[in-house]
Amino acid sequence: MKTKFIASLVAVFSFYLSHSQEWMRSLPIAQDLAMAQNKMVLMVWEDMTKYRYPVLIKDKYGRNRLVPNLFTNERLSPIIWENFVPVIVNENMYESLFLKIKNKRKQSYIDKFNDNSIKIMDINGNILNTNPNTGDYENISVLLNKYALNTTYLASELKNYHEQKNFYSAYFLAAKYMDFSLYFGDDVRAEILRLSEIYSDEASSFLIAEPLEDRLVLEQRLALLESKNDVIAGKPQRAYRKLKRIKKDGVLEANQPMFVFLSFTTHMITKRYDKARALKSSLSSVNLKKAQKIININK
């Protein structure tokens, strides 16, 4: 039923885009469309649209040009539609959306949610571009270069979480976002990792719903995921110390492969090559390639 709805939505979107350059007005429909199109959502509050909103965009010579109004420029709108699903959200939705993040997000995230700037969200409504804006005008070319992400790599995990929120859907999405971050430069990687942390926190909050006998394994799995975040973020020594504590407490059998992978990777980065060599034969070719990507970004 959901697949048929998405197919119908795509058909409506194609017709809509060919006849209009207006932005969407329903966040849930925009999120479903972004899921179908493997795109991010570009969201603004409706109050923004009541005034002129000047933005910058680079011309073919690489020079920044001022566009007087983001919402009325006929040449800019198709570019935005091609790369994002743009949506204008009514202020009446503010309270319900805010309650979902209240006491669950860092202040920088809350500030971004509250302000009148452009927000780049994934299909679950979580904001990616939480860094504060610099300069007098937002630069659409920068937004395109940094955040026009093709989320095909994440599609299965995004869809699973979107349709059913539980420990496993949140955990696997957090882990997949971490792997996704390896394909980007430092600045975007850091923002993707922060997005991953949101889902890690969500997974932690769902632990209470899991059977008591499973919680020790799942808690340790989250601790390992935290270490993985550290090593990707360029903090291998912190990851190493956390892994030592986990080893001291005892690595549970179900978590052994992830522990070995992270131990090998941190040993390589911190130049403990003898320890790394002892673990290398235990890794699959896929994990060896992933480890090498993490090692490369720590050079």
Disulfide bonds with the S-S distance in Angstrom:
none
